[in-house]
Each structure stands twice: as C-alpha cells, then as structure tokens.
Amino acid sequence: MKKATWKGLAVVLGLGMVMAGCSSAGTPQGNEPSGNTGSAASGSVGAAVDHKIIGIDPGAGLMKATEKVLSEYGLKDWELVEGSSAAMTAALTQAYKDKKPIIVTGWTPHWMFSKFEMKYLEDPKGIYGKEEQIHTVVRKGLKEEQPSAYAFLDKFAWTPADMEKVMLDIESGKKPEEAAAEWVKNNEETVNKWIEGIQPATGQKLTLAYVAWDSEIASTNVVKTVLEEKLNYQVELSQVEAGPMWIGVANGDVDGMVAAWLPTTHADYMEKLGKDVEDLGPNLEGTKLGLAVPTYMDITSIEDLQK
Ligand code: PBE
C-alpha cells in the first residue's frame, strides 16, 4: 500500500495553494431585513450573503478560477471561503432548507442540480471557460505492466446522466461502493463494451488516486468496481488533494485517475506534469463550472455581485 505524505509537494511545484481571504474583510452592512434572498434590484446581494462565496478544497481548479473571477469582476469586498466539497454541500443544503441566500462554487455533473433548483450565474467575461471534458490519466509504463487495466481505462467513458445517478444515490445515503456496484449491475451493456476482449488479470494490485469531489467519488468507485469485479484486480483508492493526485500519477506512485478536468480547470497541473503522465482522453463530455445559486435568488449574473 502506497501512502505518501504529500504535504508541501504542491507548494514546491507552485501548484494550487489558493489563499482564501483575498477579502479585505467586506463589512456587511447589517441593515438587511431577515429573509432577504439577495435581490439585484435592491443592490443587497453582497450584504445578504455576508460577501461570502462558499468554496471547496483549495487545490480545485474551480477555486483558482473563482479567485480570478473576484479580481476580474472587481469584487474586492468578497471572500472565497475555502473548505471541501462536503462542507460546501452541507452549507447549501442548510441554506436551501431555510430559503436563505447562498452562493457556492458549483459544477456539472453534480447532484445539487437535481436535488435543488439551482442556476449558474452568467459569466460574461468567460473566466470559467467553455465546456470541457473529464480525462483519464495514467502513469507511464502502465500500458506495458498492466495491459488489461490500461485497456479498460482507455475505454472507460460515460455520460453526465450516468455519473449523476451514482452521485445522487450516494447523496441519498448509499455508500459509494454500493452505489457504484449497483450502477455496474444495472448497466451491463455499457460495462461489457468497456471490457470487451480484455483478458482479466490475476489479482494484481492497482492504486487509483482521487479527490473527494462528489463527481469523482462516483466515477472512481465505478472504475474500481469494474476493475475488481470484471477484471480481477485488487484496487486501492487513495484520497488526496488535487495537486498530489496529479503528482502521484506523474511520479508513478499511483497507477492512474479519472479526475482530470481539461483543457481549462486543471490546465496548470497538465502544463507542469503533462509530460510525465499519459493522457487517455475524455471519459465524460459536457461539464460546466461556475457560481451557482438557488433559483429563489433574484440575481442572474456575476456582475450583479458588484452592486
Ligand atoms: N471540480 C470537480 C474539480 C474538478 C472536479 C470542478 C470541483 C476542480 O475544480 O478542480
């Protein structure tokens, strides 16, 4: 079992340590009637959410993009709150229940858009980039050393709807491995196409890295299930931050990952480490990133946050 302490590595490489608190401590006006849902018309959205955007883990490309949004749109009083996927969705769930205003860093595929009525704020400056894909990236040498795993990982591709099904099941309380096993059972035809003609292994070990983003918890568990149940591998999942995930594949400590958002979101990781990994191409098309709010909030654009 490979376990490394990754601390510092990302710093050494100059990757992804986004400092929160680019806020110059926005002074909430404190004069909003309670129950205010953030209306652009009243110019009060900043005060209504205390000038906070609820973010996720600092290594996520989404956080770097959001820092850029704050500077490009001149949102000086705003703070991007660092945390995790789980903390962000917990805050969203609570706010939604109370019909309180909240702004989160969101992405698609994500269960938040099926479970809640949410909208993306328009991004007229296009900072979050265009539609991109999620790629599968493996270590160099995997092709020669684990040809069956390589062949399957190369074939693995599914749709946003597939991924959302697994994500929603996990959100509704199923364990990730249960939700994944169920999806694999119910999608035999798709799975058979992935593994067609591939010779099962003989119990070899594989390690896949992932970050605890809801989307990647879903995909990584499905891939693990197929490798174990259909191709006779023993798979260990290594949950790390985004920088270490990339570095782990690049230095060969892990065999691969299915969590590379390209060409934009993980552009800096790809730029620094791309030559040391093998990019097997997209496993999912049709993603989106942005600031997301419940539809009961009366704003439509990131520009509305300037008011
Ligand atoms: N995400 C989900 C990741 C990629 C997967 C959008 C939060 C990121 O921002 O790096």
Residues whose N, C-alpha, C, O or C-beta is under 5 A from the ligand:
A	BS01	PBE	G59 A60 G61 L62 M63 W107 W213 W261 T265
